Amino acid sequence: MDGKGQWMDNVFVERLWRSLKYECVYLNAFRNFKEARKQIGDWMEYYNDRRPHSALDDLTPSEFYAGIRSLSLAA
């Protein structure tokens, strides 16, 4: 990834993976792939539907992307 500003391309995905690892994967000893898939799926649902995000004015991603409220941007 070359060029000015390219590091920003991955910053949001990297933050998601870090949250997933520290809040779900590292805290659970999955016995098999089926259990891991279920618990990670449950965590993703929590992350998107119930967990408020400070970067989104304490809205959940589902609320924000559904257009319930938009962010107030500084001019």
RAZI-V371907 format. One line per field, one symbol per residue. ss: DSSP state (A for helix, B for strand, O for the rest). phi: phi as a letter, one per 20 degrees, with the letter a starting at -180 (. if undefined). burial: I if it has 24 or more other C-alpha atoms within 12 Angstrom, else O. Layout:
ss->???
phi->???
burial->???
This chain:
ss->OOOOOOOAAAAAAAAAAAAAAAAAAOOOOOOOAAAAAAAAAAAAAAAAAOOOBAAAOOBOAAAAAOOOOOOOOOO
phi->.dofnffffdfffffffffgffecffecdfebfffffffffffffgfedcefdffdlmeegfffffnfbdfeefe
burial->OOOOOOOOOOOOOOOOOOOIOOOIIOOOOOOOOOOOOOIIOOIIOOIOOOOOOOOOOOIIIOOOOOOOOOOOOOO
